[in-house]
Amino acid sequence: MQKTRMSAVAAVLTAGLLAAGAASARQFTMKLSSPTINDVVHEWMKTFKAGVESRAGGRIKVEIYPANQLGQIPRTVEGVALGTIEFTAPAVGFLVGLEPRFQVFDAPGLFDDVPHAMRVLTDPDIRRRLSSFGAGKGVEPLTTAVNGPLLLLSHKPVHTLADFKGQKIRVPGGTPLHIEPFKKLGASPISMPLGEVLPAMQNRAIDGLIAAFAVYTAFKYYDVAKGLTYLPGSFLVVSGIVNRNFMKSLGPELEAIVRDEAQKADVVYSTWGVEDLERIRRSWEANGGQTIVFPPAEAKRYLDEVTSVLPPILAANPQVKEDYDALLAAAKKHRR
């Protein structure tokens, strides 16, 4: 009887080892989607791909699809939730439908500059907090980072707060944190996927748009309008979300490699990304574009106005308020 039981245990162990061996021999494909191209997000994906494929020894093939090749942002976000796409990296405003907590990153005044923002977002306590974002919809952030400062391009250049009044402006998301600050300034904000914005600007269906710097040169917006205004204390945060079931399917070893290489690639944002912002500025101006910076007093007025709408918005969602307070504390901790 004992011999029979031992044989049964041995059979189970053998089957488990065979299954594990089959899993380790399986090749996984990880499709990465981005709405932009030749920017810091694209560079992050290339760095991530090189690291993962080198360490995984052929067991993970990483495919990069920039410039909406797999569809517009809403479609790719849905694809990650469904598991038909493994990863997509849009502005966080387009993830709020999956998880309202993503809207916290669009609160103005959190970050001083890109390096400060990346110190906050890579803080271990903040990383742990972010890991639960999207859990209820089967996704999680593999990386959350700052693409760069937000800027407003308008047919009527914006030099002062008064210039916002009456302008129909595309904002990078549809949450109150995107909409209400610009309503406060007298503008008419509208959420619109990036792929639809250029024709809307060309036919003047909108007066202006808010996006990160790289968008304007990558899509040659200098042929449409010239006046580009830095928005004080405002940054485009992107989150590369991954399908949770896909991560589990990799097994412990490969999952650890993917997570580790994602964290390593984050350095791109505060190194290559910062240098690229200067290259982009020079390119914009070389093509006839103008960059506008508010004088200090006007910048303070801007921040006072747009942050005045935050308390009631945050109070409406206690979890978002908790996340905001945690980010504020981390921002103070990492401020130099």
N, C-alpha and C positions, 0 to 999 in steps of 0.2 A: 504493500500500500504506500509506504513512504517513498519507494522508488518511483511509483507511478506519479505521486505528487511532485517529486523532484523533476521528473521528465516533463510534466505539464508546465512547471515554472520555467524550465529551460526553453521550452517551446515559445512561451510568451516573450521571454527576454530576447530570443533569437528573432522573433517577428518584429519586436520593437526596434532592434538594431538594424534590421533590414529596411524597415520603414524610414528610420532616421537616415540611413545611407542613401535611400532613394531621394529623400528630401534634399539632402546636401548635394546630390548630383544634379538636381533640377536647375535649369537656368530660368531666372526671372527677368522680365522686362519691366523697366520703370520709365514711364513716359512723363516728361516734365513739360508743362505748358506755361507760357507767359504771354501777356498781351503786347509786350514791348520787344525790341531787338537792339543788339549792340549797346546795351546799357549795363548798369551794375547788376541787375537781376540776371541778365543773360550771362555775365561774367561769373556770377555765383554758380549758375547751373553748370558752366563748363568746368569750373574748379571742383565742384561736387562730383561731377561725372568722372573726372580723371582720378580723384581719390577713391571713389567707390569701386570703379572697375579695376584699378590697380590692386586693391586689397582683397577684392572678392574673387580674384583668380578665374574670371570668366563665368562666374555663377550669377552675376547681375549685369544685364545690359541696360545702360542708361541712354534713352533717346530724348533729344532736346527739340522742342517745337515752339520757337518764339513767334512773335508777331501774329498771334491769334490763329496759328495754323490748325489747331484742333477745335476752333470755334470761338465765338465771342465769350466774354467773361462769364455771363450767367450759365452758358452751356458747359464750360469747363468746370465751374464750381459744382454744378449738378453732377458732372461726370465723376469727379472725385468722390462725392457722397455716394454715388451708385457703384463705384469701383471700376468704371470703364476707363478712367484715367487715374493714374496713381498720384499725381502731384500737379498743382497749379499755384501760381504766385501772383494774385491780383492785389490791388489796393484793398486794405481791410474793410473799406466801406461796402464792398461787394460781397463780404462774408457775413454781414449782419443778419441776413435772412436765415442763415444756418445757425448762427450763435450771436445773440445780441451783445454779448460781452466784447466782441471785436470792436464795437464802436468807441471804446474807451480811448483808443490810440488817436482818434481824431479830435480830441480835446486840445484846443490851442494852448500854447504856453507851457507845455510839459518839458520840452527839450530846448537846449541852448543852440546846439549845432549837431552835425552828424556824429562826430566822435562821442559827444556826451550822450546822445541817444543810444548809441551802440553799447556804451558802458552800462546803461540802464537795462537795455533789452537782453544783454548777455549775463546780467547778474544772476547767480544761481537761484536765489529766491524767486525772482521774476520768471526765470525759465520754468521752475516748478509750477508756478501759478498758471502760466500760459499752457502748460501741457494738458490741462483739463478743458481748454476752450474747444468746443465742437464735439465733445465726447458723445453727447446725446444724438448726434447726427452721423456718427461713424467717421469723423475726421479729427485731425489734430494738427497744430502748427509744428512743422518740422523746422522751420526757421521764421523768425519775425525780425524785420530790420527796417531801417530808414533808407529809402531810395534817394532822398535828397530834399531840399527845401521845396515848399509849394510856391508856385508863382502863378500870377494871373496874366493871361494874354487877352488883350481887349482891342477891338477896333478903335475905341476911344481910350487912349492911354490913361491909366489911373495913377495920378500923382498925389492925391489927397483923399481923405475919406469921403469927401463930398462927391468925388467922381464915381463912386459906386452906385449912387442913386439912380434908379430906373433901369439899370443894366440887367439883361437876362444872361445869367452866368451858369455855365455847366460846373457842377461840383462833383468830386470823385466819390459819390455815395449818396444815399437817400435818407440817412438817419437825421434826427434833430440836431446832432452835433455838426453835421454838414450844412443843414438848411438854416437853422435859427441864427447863427452868427452873421450870415450874409443878409438875412432879412433885417436884422438889427441895423445893418449898414445901409439899408434902403434898396438893396438889390433884389432881383427875382431869381433865386437859385433853382436849378433843375438838375436832377441826376440823369446821367446818360453814359452808356458804355463807351469806352475810349474809341472803339472802331467806328462809331457813328458821329464822332465829334467833328472831324475835319470837314466833311461835306456840310455839316450844319454851320460851321464858321464860314465856309466858302459862299454859301447862299444866304448868309446873315440871318439864319433862323435863330441863332443865338448871338449875343454881343461879345461874349468872351468865354474863356474856359480856365479852370484851375487844374494844374497838373504838375508833375515833377519836371525838372529842367530837360532831362533826356528826351522826353516826348516831343518837345518843340523842335529840336534839331533833327531827330530821327525821322520825323514825318514832314520836315521842311515847312513848318508853320510860318517861317519868316516870309514866305511867299503870300501869306494871307493877311498878316498883321505884324506890326513892328514893336509895339509897346509892351514890355514884359516887366511886371511888378513883383518884387519879392514880398511875400506876406509874412510879417514878423511872427516869430515863434510858431510857425506852421510848417509841418513836414509831412511828406507822403510816406506812410508806413505800409509796407507790403508784408503779407504773411503767406509763406509757402505751405499750404495745407496738404496733408497726405492722408490716404485712406487707411484707417486703423486696421482693417482686416488684412490689407496687403502687408502692412508691417508685421503683423503676427505670423502671416504665412511664410515669411522669410526664415523663421527660426531664430533662436537666440543669437547665434554668431553673426549672421548677416544683418540682422536688425541692429545689433550694436555697431557694426561697421557703418551702416547708413546714418545712424544718429551721430556717431562720432565725426564722420566726414561732413555732415551738415553743419555741425558746430565749428569745425575747422574752417569751412568755407566762409563763415560769417565775417572773418577778418577782411574779406574783399570789400565790404561796405565802408569800413573806416580807413582803408588804404587806397586801393584802386579806385573806389567810388568817389572819395574826396578829390583825388587827382583828376578824375574824369569830369567833375563839376566845373573845374577851371577850364578844361579843354572844351567843354560844351559852351561855356560863357564866351570864350574866344571865337568859337565857330558861329555862335548866334550873332555876335557883333560883326564878324567878318562878312556875314551875309545881309548886313543892313539892319539887323535887329537892335533894339535899344533896351538896356536893363535899367530899371527904376528902383531906387531904394528910398523908402520914406526917411525924412529927417527924424532925429531921435524923438522930438516931441510928438510928431505925427505917429511914429511907431508905437509910442506909449499909449496914445489915444486909441489906436487900433486894438491893441491888446486889452485895454480897459473895456472897450465896447464889446469885443467878441467873447471875452471871458465872463462878462456880466450875465450871459444867458445860461451859463453852466449849472448853477445850483439847482434850479427846478428840473432840468433835464436829468441830472445825476440822481436827484432825490426820487425820481420815478422808478428807478431800478436799483434796489439796495446792493445787488451783486456788482453791478457796474460801478456804483459809488465806492464799494470796497476795493475793486480793482484800481480805480482812479487814485484813491488814497495811497495804495501800495506803490503805484508808479510815482506819485509825488514824493513819497518818502525815499524811494530809490534814486529819484532825480536829485534830491537834496544830498544824498549820500555820495553820489558820483560827480557832483558839481565841483569844478576846480577853479 
